[in-house]
């Protein structure tokens, strides 16, 4: 069972006030073959829109990368006093999954960190295993306790309302490549203990061709305590149609659901990409919404803006980022304000 420290802690909703956002500067040519400059441009744009509303905690490999990132950020108009650089050896950019998940004890005014067991998405990408150290690095820097999970999970696999409800998928957490010796009850019990959730809603599957095996942050996101934005497909010929119809039905039984249209982005080889507008990120002043040069881009941006009237919804072109397998939510991890 998890450390007893977690019993009085809860994972806040993403729209709760942030102290900072954590990211890792892109560098891996396996993830972004021939696309590192494009990926850097996307990160620069994201950091530009984040840094005035909250601090940015940025992992970089070395002093040379720190200098390169600093130059690009300054050129875009970023105030570098709002950026804290952390030099460490890391493989990739998916901070949602490899940086720690922050939990908060409101009564005590204290934070702690969940360190998920990480096996590089079912042992698909062994070089990424080193990124399990991001949680340790953040904990050391912030002087916060790390609470280890006993099962394999990634931050993108869970979504919380901050008020007791948590979403996940069976395809991911019950996958034999993650937790073959854990039952659904085992995992649900520990999720509740670690995050403070009272109810766990299990969807069956995520998007087709999602190498994460169905991360929830591609298909369903809380936008308030009792309202969920849900990726929804109306085209019966789309491979995601039945999956997303079933998810919508399940979610509609527990909360108000707002439909998000689907983009239909395909890679250069014609394969359907796991693109979704649900992979948005809610920051203090803005909501950053992935765009894919798709006819539904504007509609999705308009819907998400209506769901967060106190923040500005900003579209970020994520077509190059998607070649690495994810979008904005996948590369960000929020640190709640104390």
C-alpha positions as CSV (number, residue, x, y, z in Angstrom):
1,X,0.0,0.0,0.0
2,X,1.1,3.6,-0.5
3,X,2.8,5.7,2.1
4,X,0.2,6.8,4.8
5,X,1.2,10.4,4.2
6,X,-1.1,10.3,1.2
7,X,-4.3,9.7,3.2
8,X,-4.9,13.4,3.8
9,X,-3.8,14.6,0.4
10,X,-5.8,15.2,-2.8
11,X,-4.8,15.8,-6.4
12,X,-6.2,19.2,-7.4
13,X,-8.0,19.9,-10.6
14,X,-5.9,21.4,-13.4
15,X,-7.7,24.7,-13.2
16,X,-6.7,25.2,-9.6
17,X,-4.1,28.0,-9.3
18,X,-0.6,26.9,-10.4
19,X,2.7,28.0,-9.0
20,X,4.5,26.6,-12.1
21,X,4.4,24.4,-15.1
22,X,7.1,21.8,-15.6
23,X,8.5,20.9,-19.1
24,X,11.5,19.3,-20.7
25,X,13.2,21.0,-23.7
26,X,13.1,18.7,-26.8
27,X,16.3,17.2,-28.1
28,X,15.7,13.5,-29.1
29,X,16.0,12.9,-32.8
30,X,14.3,9.5,-32.4
31,X,11.2,11.2,-31.2
32,X,11.4,14.1,-33.6
33,X,13.4,13.0,-36.6
34,X,14.2,16.0,-38.7
35,X,11.8,18.0,-36.5
36,X,13.8,19.3,-33.6
37,X,13.8,23.0,-34.7
38,X,10.0,22.7,-35.2
39,X,9.6,21.1,-31.8
40,X,11.7,23.9,-30.2
41,X,9.5,26.5,-31.9
42,X,6.4,24.9,-30.4
43,X,7.9,24.8,-26.9
44,X,9.0,28.4,-27.2
45,X,5.5,29.4,-28.1
46,X,4.0,27.4,-25.2
47,X,6.4,28.9,-22.7
48,X,5.8,32.4,-24.0
49,X,2.1,32.1,-23.3
50,X,2.6,30.4,-19.9
51,X,5.4,32.5,-18.3
52,X,3.5,35.7,-17.5
53,X,0.9,33.8,-15.5
54,X,3.1,31.3,-13.7
55,X,6.7,30.2,-13.4
56,X,8.1,27.7,-15.8
57,X,10.4,24.9,-14.5
58,X,12.4,23.7,-17.5
59,X,14.6,20.6,-17.8
60,X,17.6,20.9,-20.1
61,X,20.4,18.5,-20.8
62,X,23.4,20.7,-20.3
63,X,24.7,24.3,-20.3
64,X,24.8,24.3,-24.1
65,X,21.1,23.4,-24.3
66,X,20.4,26.0,-21.6
67,X,22.0,28.6,-23.8
68,X,20.2,27.5,-26.9
69,X,16.8,27.5,-25.2
70,X,17.5,30.8,-23.5
71,X,18.3,32.4,-26.8
72,X,15.2,31.2,-28.5
73,X,13.0,32.2,-25.5
74,X,14.5,35.7,-25.3
75,X,14.0,36.2,-29.0
76,X,10.3,35.4,-28.6
77,X,10.1,37.9,-25.7
78,X,10.1,35.6,-22.7
79,X,11.3,37.1,-19.4
80,X,14.0,34.6,-18.4
81,X,13.6,35.6,-14.7
82,X,10.3,33.6,-14.9
83,X,12.1,30.4,-16.1
84,X,14.0,28.1,-13.7
85,X,16.3,25.8,-15.6
86,X,17.1,22.3,-14.3
87,X,20.1,20.5,-15.8
88,X,19.8,16.7,-15.8
89,X,20.2,13.8,-18.1
90,X,16.8,12.9,-19.6
91,X,15.5,11.2,-22.7
92,X,12.3,12.9,-23.8
93,X,9.7,15.6,-23.3
94,X,6.7,13.8,-21.9
95,X,6.7,15.5,-18.5
96,X,3.0,14.7,-17.9
97,X,4.0,11.1,-17.6
98,X,7.5,11.2,-16.1
99,X,7.6,14.3,-13.9
100,X,5.8,13.8,-10.6
101,X,2.0,14.3,-10.0
102,X,1.5,16.9,-7.3
103,X,-1.0,16.4,-4.4
104,X,-2.0,18.9,-1.8
105,X,-3.1,18.9,1.8
106,X,-5.4,21.9,2.0
107,X,-5.7,21.9,5.8
108,X,-1.9,21.7,6.4
109,X,-1.0,23.9,3.4
110,X,1.5,21.2,2.3
111,X,2.3,19.5,-1.0
112,X,3.7,16.1,-1.7
113,X,4.6,14.3,-5.0
114,X,3.4,11.0,-6.4
115,X,6.2,9.1,-8.1
116,X,4.5,6.6,-10.4
117,X,6.2,3.4,-11.4
118,X,7.2,4.0,-15.0
119,X,8.1,1.2,-17.5
120,X,8.3,3.3,-20.7
121,X,4.7,2.6,-21.9
122,X,4.7,-1.1,-21.5
123,X,8.4,-1.5,-22.2
124,X,8.0,-0.1,-25.7
125,X,10.7,2.6,-25.4
126,X,13.5,1.4,-23.0
127,X,15.6,4.6,-23.5
128,X,12.9,6.6,-21.7
129,X,13.3,4.7,-18.5
130,X,15.9,7.2,-17.3
131,X,13.1,9.8,-17.2
132,X,11.8,8.2,-14.0
133,X,14.4,10.3,-12.3
134,X,12.5,13.5,-13.1
135,X,10.3,13.0,-10.0
136,X,13.4,12.6,-7.8
137,X,14.9,15.8,-9.3
138,X,11.7,17.8,-8.7
139,X,11.3,16.5,-5.2
140,X,14.9,17.4,-4.3
141,X,14.6,20.9,-5.8
142,X,11.2,21.6,-4.1
143,X,12.2,19.7,-0.9
144,X,8.9,17.7,-1.0
145,X,8.2,14.2,0.0
146,X,7.8,11.5,-2.7
147,X,5.1,9.0,-2.3
148,X,5.8,5.9,-4.5
149,X,3.0,4.0,-6.2
150,X,3.1,0.2,-6.1
151,X,1.7,0.0,-9.7
152,X,2.7,1.2,-13.1
153,X,1.0,4.4,-14.2
154,X,1.7,7.7,-16.1
155,X,0.3,11.1,-15.3
156,X,-1.6,11.2,-18.6
157,X,-3.5,8.0,-17.6
158,X,-5.5,9.8,-14.9
159,X,-7.8,12.8,-14.9
160,X,-9.3,14.4,-11.7
161,X,-12.1,16.7,-11.0
162,X,-10.4,17.8,-7.8
163,X,-13.7,17.1,-6.0
164,X,-13.5,13.3,-5.7
165,X,-14.0,11.9,-9.2
166,X,-11.2,10.4,-11.2
167,X,-11.2,9.1,-14.8
168,X,-8.9,6.5,-16.4
169,X,-9.0,3.6,-18.9
170,X,-8.8,-0.1,-18.6
171,X,-6.8,-0.3,-21.8
172,X,-3.9,1.4,-20.0
173,X,-3.9,0.6,-16.3
174,X,-5.2,-3.0,-16.7
175,X,-2.9,-3.7,-19.7
176,X,-0.8,-6.8,-19.2
177,X,2.2,-4.7,-20.3
178,X,1.6,-2.5,-17.2
179,X,0.1,-4.3,-14.3
180,X,-0.4,-8.0,-15.0
181,X,-0.5,-8.9,-11.3
182,X,-2.9,-6.2,-10.2
183,X,-6.7,-6.4,-10.3
184,X,-8.9,-3.5,-11.1
185,X,-9.9,-3.3,-7.5
186,X,-6.2,-3.2,-6.4
187,X,-5.5,-0.3,-8.7
188,X,-8.7,1.6,-7.9
189,X,-8.0,1.3,-4.1
190,X,-4.6,2.7,-4.5
191,X,-5.6,5.4,-6.9
192,X,-8.2,6.6,-4.3
193,X,-5.6,6.5,-1.5
194,X,-2.9,8.4,-3.5
195,X,-5.1,11.1,-5.1
196,X,-8.0,11.5,-2.6
197,X,-10.5,10.3,-5.2
198,X,-13.8,8.9,-3.9
199,X,-15.0,7.5,-7.3
200,X,-13.0,6.1,-10.2
201,X,-14.7,6.0,-13.6
202,X,-13.2,3.4,-15.9
203,X,-13.5,3.9,-19.7
204,X,-12.7,0.9,-21.8
205,X,-10.3,2.3,-24.5
206,X,-8.5,5.3,-25.8
207,X,-7.7,6.4,-29.3
208,X,-6.6,4.1,-32.1
209,X,-2.8,4.1,-32.6
210,X,-2.1,5.7,-29.2
211,X,1.3,4.3,-28.2
212,X,0.4,5.1,-24.5
213,X,-2.4,2.4,-24.7
214,X,-5.3,4.7,-24.1
215,X,-4.3,7.7,-22.0
216,X,-7.3,9.5,-20.7
217,X,-6.0,12.9,-21.5
218,X,-6.6,12.3,-25.2
219,X,-10.3,11.4,-24.8
220,X,-11.9,13.0,-21.7
221,X,-11.1,16.0,-19.5
222,X,-12.8,17.7,-16.6
223,X,-13.6,21.3,-17.2
224,X,-15.4,21.8,-13.9
225,X,-16.2,19.5,-11.0
226,X,-19.3,18.0,-12.7
227,X,-18.6,18.7,-16.4
228,X,-16.4,16.7,-18.8
229,X,-15.2,17.6,-22.3
230,X,-15.2,14.4,-24.3
231,X,-13.7,13.6,-27.7
232,X,-16.5,12.6,-29.9
233,X,-16.6,11.1,-33.4
234,X,-19.6,11.4,-35.7
235,X,-18.1,9.8,-38.7
236,X,-18.9,6.1,-38.6
237,X,-16.1,5.2,-41.0
238,X,-13.5,6.6,-38.6
239,X,-11.6,3.9,-36.6
240,X,-12.3,5.8,-33.3
241,X,-16.0,6.0,-33.9
242,X,-17.2,3.1,-31.7
243,X,-14.7,3.7,-29.0
244,X,-15.6,7.4,-28.6
245,X,-19.4,6.7,-28.8
246,X,-19.0,4.2,-25.9
247,X,-16.9,6.6,-23.9
248,X,-19.5,9.3,-24.3
249,X,-22.3,7.0,-23.1
250,X,-20.3,6.0,-20.0
251,X,-19.4,9.5,-19.1
252,X,-23.0,10.9,-19.7
253,X,-24.2,8.6,-16.9
254,X,-22.0,10.3,-14.3
255,X,-21.6,14.0,-15.4
256,X,-22.6,16.6,-17.9
257,X,-20.6,16.0,-21.1
258,X,-19.6,18.5,-23.8
259,X,-18.6,17.0,-27.1
260,X,-15.3,17.9,-28.7
261,X,-15.0,17.2,-32.4
262,X,-12.2,15.1,-33.6
263,X,-9.4,16.1,-36.0
264,X,-8.4,13.6,-38.6
265,X,-4.7,14.1,-38.9
266,X,-2.6,11.5,-40.6
267,X,1.1,11.0,-40.6
268,X,3.1,11.1,-43.8
269,X,2.7,7.4,-44.3
270,X,-1.1,7.7,-44.1
271,X,-1.5,6.2,-40.6
272,X,-4.2,7.9,-38.5
273,X,-2.5,9.9,-35.7
274,X,-3.8,9.9,-32.1
275,X,-4.7,13.6,-32.5
276,X,-7.3,15.1,-30.1
277,X,-8.4,18.5,-29.0
278,X,-8.9,17.0,-25.5
279,X,-5.1,17.3,-25.0
280,X,-5.4,20.9,-24.0
281,X,-3.7,22.4,-21.0
282,X,-5.3,24.7,-18.4
283,X,-2.9,27.3,-17.0
284,X,-3.5,30.3,-14.7
285,X,-4.3,32.8,-17.5
286,X,-4.7,30.7,-20.6
287,X,-5.9,27.4,-22.0
288,X,-3.5,26.1,-24.7
289,X,-5.4,24.1,-27.3
290,X,-3.7,21.8,-29.8
291,X,-4.4,22.6,-33.5
292,X,-3.8,20.3,-36.4
293,X,-4.5,22.3,-39.6
294,X,-7.9,20.5,-39.6
295,X,-11.3,22.0,-40.4
296,X,-12.4,21.3,-36.8
297,X,-9.6,23.4,-35.3
298,X,-11.7,26.6,-35.0
299,X,-14.8,24.8,-33.7
300,X,-12.8,23.0,-31.0
301,X,-11.0,26.3,-29.9
302,X,-14.4,28.0,-29.7
303,X,-15.9,25.2,-27.6
304,X,-13.0,25.2,-25.2
305,X,-13.0,29.0,-24.9
306,X,-16.7,28.8,-23.9
307,X,-15.8,26.3,-21.1
308,X,-13.1,28.5,-19.6
309,X,-14.5,32.1,-19.9
310,X,-12.0,33.4,-17.3
311,X,-9.0,32.4,-19.4
312,X,-7.9,33.0,-23.0
313,X,-8.0,29.9,-25.2
314,X,-5.0,30.0,-27.5
315,X,-4.4,27.6,-30.4
316,X,-1.0,26.0,-30.8
317,X,0.0,24.2,-34.0
318,X,0.9,20.7,-32.8
319,X,1.3,18.9,-36.1
320,X,5.1,18.6,-35.7
321,X,4.8,17.7,-32.0
322,X,2.3,15.0,-32.8
323,X,5.0,13.1,-34.8
324,X,6.5,12.4,-31.3
325,X,3.2,10.9,-30.2
326,X,1.6,13.6,-28.1
327,X,0.5,17.2,-27.8
328,X,0.3,20.0,-25.2
329,X,-1.0,18.2,-22.2
330,X,1.5,15.4,-22.7
331,X,4.5,17.7,-22.4
332,X,3.2,19.8,-19.4
333,X,2.9,19.1,-15.7
334,X,1.3,21.6,-13.3
335,X,2.6,22.4,-9.9
336,X,-0.3,23.7,-7.8
337,X,0.1,26.9,-5.7
338,X,0.3,26.3,-1.9
